[in-house]
Amino acid sequence: MQGNIFVISAASGTGKTTLIARLLQHHSDIRVSVSHTTRAPRRGEENGKHYHFVSVPEFERMIEEGQFVEYAKVYGNYYGTSTQSLESLTRQGVDVILEIDTQGAEQIRRLLPQAYSIFIAPPSLATLEQRLRQRAADAPQVIAVRLAEARNEIEQARLFDYLVVNDDLTAAEAALLHIIKSQRCRLENQTPFLNELLGSGDNT
């Protein structure tokens, strides 16, 4: 069975990365597409595992060669999803998560209408601000920019198929898993099995 594609987006600081990491830890049939980016690695991030970290000239060369199914420039840095990487994963029959921003999600909706989109929302904007400051990964001026953009990003949730509120990590993870697993049972995704079953000639 061909794997499904799930676009997961959120305002920065909502906990999207943590949720996805928990999901991958417990379910080997769900994988994440490792994006390319030109931003510098954060503490603890590994090249090839969290992102493919490349230079701006290298990223722009890949754009010219049409190697991305989607890409965007966010807060001064490029982010993109490799077409080759995505196709390789879905051919293996695993469900693939694209952890991308709302700009990238819009491109995916146009180019891959079969993909399912999920937006992760914070319980409140005040909670989002608290999480960003506690993370201590960005300078105060960067946090201010992220907060200013948060409302606009959350507005984009109206364009997604599903919305999951990340108030409790365990509950949010369970909701994500339910959405992902339920798509495998949709008739259009089970048609190859149904055709094989009916054409098997086994009438016992």
Number of C-alpha atoms within 10 A of each C-alpha: 14 15 19 22 27 21 23 24 28 25 25 21 23 25 20 23 16 12 18 19 13 13 17 14 10 9 10 10 12 22 21 20 22 20 23 23 22 21 18 11 14 10 7 6 12 12 12 11 12 17 19 17 21 17 14 14 10 11 21 14 12 15 16 9 9 12 17 20 18 21 24 19 14 11 10 9 12 18 24 24 23 19 14 11 15 20 14 12 20 17 13 12 14 19 22 22 24 22 22 23 21 24 16 21 29 18 15 24 16 10 12 13 11 12 18 21 23 23 25 22 24 23 14 12 15 10 13 20 19 11 16 21 15 10 9 10 12 13 9 12 8 13 18 15 11 19 19 11 13 19 12 12 20 18 11 17 21 10 15 18 12 15 19 20 16 20 15 10 15 11 13 18 19 13 15 19 15 11 15 19 13 9 16 16 11 10 11 10 15 13 13 12 12 13 10 10 11 10 9 9 8 7 5 3
